[in-house]
Amino acid sequence: MPQLNPNPWFLIMLAAWLIFTLTIQPKLLSFTSTNPPSNSNKTPMTTKITPWTWPWT
């Protein structure tokens, strides 16, 4: 069965992963986030919870 022959496809997969890890990934990781998380000056929000009154009770 030709599907079980990894001879040409293994080198293609290996080359694709090497291209991704050596060239594309560092370029993607160098971008800065447009909305960085900042937890230092965030105050916890308190919400007022009002109980629901059911009209049939």
C-alpha positions, 0 to 999 in steps of 0.5 A, spaced: 500 500 500 503 506 498 500 510 504 504 506 508 511 508 504 513 514 508 519 515 504 517 522 500 512 525 505 517 524 512 522 529 509 516 534 506 513 534 513 520 535 517 522 540 512 515 544 513 516 543 521 524 546 520 521 552 516 516 553 521 520 553 527 526 557 524 523 562 520 516 563 521 515 562 529 520 567 531 517 572 526 510 571 529 513 571 537 516 578 535 509 582 534 507 586 540 500 585 543 495 591 541 492 589 548 496 587 553 493 584 560 495 589 566 493 586 572 496 591 577 491 597 577 485 593 576 480 594 581 475 588 583 468 589 581 462 588 585 456 587 582 449 588 586 445 582 586 438 583 586 433 577 587 428 575 582 421 576 584 417 570 581 410 573 580 406 566 581 409 566 588 
